[in-house]
């Protein structure tokens, strides 16, 4: 005879949320912010090749925190979705909101029906143009999607970092200040983060179709100088 | 279209072509067409700092369908793709190549090597040409950043990929363009000489092949001339191209339409 214990739905959800939060808290955090002419994405990442931030489309970037293998699969799916949509319709029909919704659906499904919830948080950033606004969509492990007005913080220590960054970023700044504030917020007062442990990417118009740019260590040091 | 998630065994990897096939985004049809198969001339010439490409701009069916078609496009910053054959398939082919190279770059955070790009196109050409009558024969030229040379790759109808170390031509005007290239090519061509030779080869093709459009001084439409070098894909401005063809045309006018026994 098998024993099935009754677990209330409230308890089940609570356990799953706790499990996901713990997993996410093990990794480092990241900050995304809109600056005067673009979108900045900064992650604390000791690895130079296992990226948390990625280009998705001409004006769309992806960032993930938590378990690398889980968010990297979502990143790949996002690039496929974007390239597939642009191929089928047109490049201007690829919208970050649609992609963020798909992520939200998938994370929500995995949270309630999966073997285990995904231990990730996702950010989809879009640089605006004439037809679309600049947007930061944050998708949490249980599928909650939020439209962050000026900046978003993802990861275990998000609330503390959010507080530090909000205090510094009362208005919109140029890239230099925004990056400085983001790095300070990630590090906190007692710590400094080495440039080699930062992953910094931006979405900014430079006259090309593709607006994503990965800034190397030398470039980041120069901006922070 | 939902979120394209795959498990580890069915994952198409960074190949957009394989993903598009799986997802049914690109369907090979076998519709019949009366379009002429190769009505075009494109030449690619290796020179000491890269590759020069010259392409005519005429789309030909039973009559001239368009006079300003772009038959050479940048596939990415350091590669150019030229097409001959069925226009619809050719345009889709360019789109697929452009997207595939970019897709690979985004998926893996690194660029495909030039040889990787050339090989990647082979099965796509094979697939198209062996399953439909709508033949596409492309030409790939690019700057190889790992070997610091310009390289040219041509394809046969079954998708076979061959690197050419001197020059390559595609399209119905090939015999005429190729003759000029065979006489004028040297291993140490510089940019200026390569551009001049390319323009002359295209002029010959436009002069002899009814499906190749030569310089059109009436409409101010000239063949496309591009260079692919260390600094990437660059298209020459139309007035510069016009001036180059004007020089050739004036010479021919003076000599009564004959080349006159020299390569001019």
Interface residues (C-beta under 8 A of the other chain):
Chain A: X49 X51 X54 X55 X56 X73 X74 X76 X77 X78 X79 X80 X81 X83 X84 X85 X86 X87 X88 X102 X103 X105 X106 X210 X214
Chain B: X1 X2 X3 X4 X5 X6 X11 X16 X19 X20 X23 X25 X26 X95 X99 X102 X103 X106 X107 X109
